Amino acid sequence: MYDALKNITFIIFDLDGVFYRENQSLEGTKEIIDYLNEENIEYCFFTNNSNYKIHRYKEKLLTCGIEVSEKNIFTTTKLIEHYLFENNLDNIYVLGSKQLQDTLYDKYTQNSINPNIVILGMENNITLKDISNTINLIDKDTQIIAANPDKLIPVKDGFELECGVLIDIIEEYTKKMVQVIGKPSPYGFDTILSKFDKQKSETLMIGDTFETDILGAKNANIYAGWINSGNKLPYNTLDFDFMSFKSLIELKEKIKEAKR
Amino acid sequence: MYDALKNITFIIFDLDGVFYRENQSLEGTKEIIDYLNEENIEYCFFTNNSNYKIHRYKEKLLTCGIEVSEKNIFTTTKLIEHYLFENNLDNIYVLGSKQLQDTLYDKYTQNSINPNIVILGMENNITLKDISNTINLIDKDTQIIAANPDKLIPVKDGFELECGVLIDIIEEYTKKMVQVIGKPSPYGFDTILSKFDKQKSETLMIGDTFETDILGAKNANIYAGWINSGNKLPYNTLDFDFMSFKSLIELKEKIKEAKR
């Protein structure tokens, strides 16, 4: 399986848990990027988060010793913007963070009565009333998309509910399907590949979360590498072949070996 | 089936949709109560709501021309108090309305770190963060009870999520069972019957909602009568025998007929 690394010309990296965790830069971040630059292997970064602007991630990568263009960083907010543009959609309603609202309402018309599309993102201050109001806006013609399907994220003192809980409630009460833009849906991957003009057979996803990064790569039909940085693998990994690396250092060594 | 009315000595009435809807008194409220008083048939009122104090319901019934003692009115808040008392529980945490919190914290110790029991009620201002915090309080020894299992209630401009959505989320994320106190759980019915010293075979539940009132009567093994005041019956009523009445007037006539 590691032989496949020989033909890789493009890597999509997850951010949190791969390049940093909270405010801690992880092992090998500068080494892998320096190596990819030398070898002319292209790369980008793809996070399921819709709560921060792209420049925040650029700054975070600088603390890992890496300087990248904002064009190489994909958040679900950026991919949602692309979805709206590509599908020629306007009259939108956003249930999510202020950042997601500000970014989208800046370019698209806010419609809080009969929107063409409802966009779900995560925000701790969303109330049950906000969710009820959103359900009441949705009729048979309303599209619904969500930033990401994660249900829980670990935080300092336990867990926090994530966007997946909104998807569950909205799907149950509207009996409509919510389309997910972030990992593991193929939409984000396909968009990124088309922007970089890359084939699936030359692309590798590197992440630390099975349910989003590795399953996402499977759904998008690209190669997958799992960074063993603390996350557990689920019991059933669905017989899906993926590579495993202790760190970005090992990833670099394995690519070097394959290309020898 | 209507023959059973002959032996009824106790009626449990739902409130909203049976005696009033919003601020509108419904047909036959005074007539039925006057008749039951004449015939020495006892009765009480049982609502799944945990947001108002008992005296609010007493006042509401006065606008229907009926004067009853607060002892004859059961809210889920009152039944939760009974549950805590009966099970000798203290150190409680309440996720619900200010009324539910005030009433319970007045008599029981609020414990926001490791409560013995977590109590769920509905409140529009509950945030995803509040729900996350509650999940983080629950460990293997924490009991969880909920005021009512309703998922949606109709409001002027559509629907509002109800306590059932909290139950769904908490059960999914804690993998623990939530015990429901309100209808259609038998707990409330059994408590009321024991307080009035009544047998199941002499008791009738009258309500307008199949999923709470009629199913609740089935679960508690008492007779059930459905008031056809606008709510739809579900397609599948589970082959459960229940009586049907156009209004409280018809209920009075049918009892009269059976007792003749």
Chai-1 contact restraints between the chains, C-beta under 6 A:
chainA,res_idxA,chainB,res_idxB,connection_type,confidence,min_distance_angstrom,max_distance_angstrom,comment,restraint_id
A,N124,B,L128,contact,1.0,0.0,6.0,A-B,restraint_1
A,N124,B,K129,contact,1.0,0.0,6.0,A-B,restraint_2
A,N125,B,T127,contact,1.0,0.0,6.0,A-B,restraint_3
A,I126,B,L128,contact,1.0,0.0,6.0,A-B,restraint_4
A,T127,B,N125,contact,1.0,0.0,6.0,A-B,restraint_5
A,T127,B,T127,contact,1.0,0.0,6.0,A-B,restraint_6
A,L128,B,N124,contact,1.0,0.0,6.0,A-B,restraint_7
A,L128,B,I126,contact,1.0,0.0,6.0,A-B,restraint_8
A,L128,B,L161,contact,1.0,0.0,6.0,A-B,restraint_9
A,K129,B,N124,contact,1.0,0.0,6.0,A-B,restraint_10
A,I131,B,L161,contact,1.0,0.0,6.0,A-B,restraint_11
A,S132,B,E160,contact,1.0,0.0,6.0,A-B,restraint_12
A,S132,B,L161,contact,1.0,0.0,6.0,A-B,restraint_13
A,N136,B,G158,contact,1.0,0.0,6.0,A-B,restraint_14
A,G158,B,N136,contact,1.0,0.0,6.0,A-B,restraint_15
A,E160,B,S132,contact,1.0,0.0,6.0,A-B,restraint_16
A,L161,B,L128,contact,1.0,0.0,6.0,A-B,restraint_17
A,L161,B,I131,contact,1.0,0.0,6.0,A-B,restraint_18
A,L161,B,S132,contact,1.0,0.0,6.0,A-B,restraint_19
